[in-house]
Amino acid sequence: MIREMNCSRRSCTGRFGLLAAFLLGIMLLPSAYAQSLTGKWAGVDKVMDNGQPHKIILELQQSGNQLTGTMKTVGYSLQVTGKVTGTHFELFRAEEIANKDKPFVVGDRVGSNLHVVAWGTESVVAKPATADDVIPAVKYIEPPALHKVPSNGLAKTPPMGWNSWNKFQGKIDDATVRAIADAMVSSGMRDAGYIYLNIDDTWEGVRDAQGVLHANHKFPDMKALADYVHSKGLKLGIYSSPGPATCAGYPGSYGHEEQDAKTWAAWGIDYLKYDWCSAAMVYKDKDLHAVYQKMGDALVSSGRPIVYSLCEYGLGDVQKWGPDVSANLWRTTDDINDSWKSMSTIGFSQSPLAAYAAPGHWNDPDMLEIGNGHMSDVEYRTHMSLWSLLASPLLAGNDIRSMSLATKSILLNKEVIAIDQDPLGHQATRLSVSGDVETWSRPLADGSVAVGVFNRGSASTRVTVKASDLKLSGAVRARDLWAHKDVSATNGAFTASVPSHGVFMLRVSATR
Ligand code: GLA
């Protein structure tokens, strides 16, 4: 229709030009108006595993081809801006963590509806909203006054285990967790120290009339699951949010902190990952400390030792107050994904945080992607080496039931794990950078030094580690932690050829 009009516009210039332009204007105006996206649109992305609809509401204002407005889902209200091209439109998040390269929402006008794909959703048909299409308002709860939560005494070395999110996301259930527990034992992961089996988002059901949160149908009996996991010599972790909804839209612990901590303690839960998510809709970043303190108190008074993992993407200078809320680890970055770019950007940016890691509380640059298939084994060895030098939690994120021998040899490298778990608890810092080559080191409890020389470039290169740079004097000996052999120095230096994205990792000690 538009094409025909353009065509008639071209052919009507000349004698009847003015009249044609006038008639065309009359024809175009109502149609442009009818196509405007101004209004409120609502659609259901999916029915969640707890039976609740995951609703998306877009409120848009169109001016010319420019769009502004909000996108709301349960727990979120995001400012968006964007533009319309024909029937197609794209929206970007206006918030500070916006990814400006990629639209947050893309959509098309189809008849009287919008076909919308929002971040993390399938295609949703959004119709003109009715009076029922509202996201319930959340009553503000004042965060508590600050005080120091007594330490829970856990995680003297960085927690090790497995988490469901990186590989399974919403496709996690009781049977899979049990099978992973079996595989943690048969693969040797448990005996290498990977103890925590952590269920991430999407386990949640709904609250009952007393406000007690139950698991959804994927987890018919959490207590029985915890008993099974414990019978294997493992521990069970769970996930929630201080906001009204988790990042996947399930009920969070907002206003139910003590109640939820008691429920988890009664189930036999040993670890909580507490993810900021929709708390951002209720609180400001300055409230992070008080809000996380609330659950810190609730866990301590639950009577069960529960590792406390804060997931707040590095917001609010968490490293400065994390220990005061009895946190054992806190996220220092946005989410990792299974790519060299994501892993290396996160890992190599951690040096300034080193002073904040210590036995009992650790910087968390996010979970491992080793074995998930989108990096090479050379890159996964770098991932394992860097995370271990950084004294990071080692939470495998792959399918332990079917991992390749190469993946197994990376996750189960006991000499590298020993660096991560060193009782001194000093996080590595960057010692030097030369072109694409970075050298990181950390002192260890027995007086030796762990060192990793990383090649971030695209070609292999020769690297050198000088004992004098590690502040070790006199004769030294070294162990190559990936070749599993002792290496000797030539003129006080160790050299090796390191492939693109690879690492040369040593444990160097003075001989006396
Ligand atoms: C956030 C966290 C992830 C994961 C998801 C679950 O994105 O950072 O690690 O827990 O939420 O929804």
Residues whose N, C-alpha, C, O or C-beta is under 5 A from the ligand:
A	BS01	GLA	W165 D200 D201 C247 A248 D335
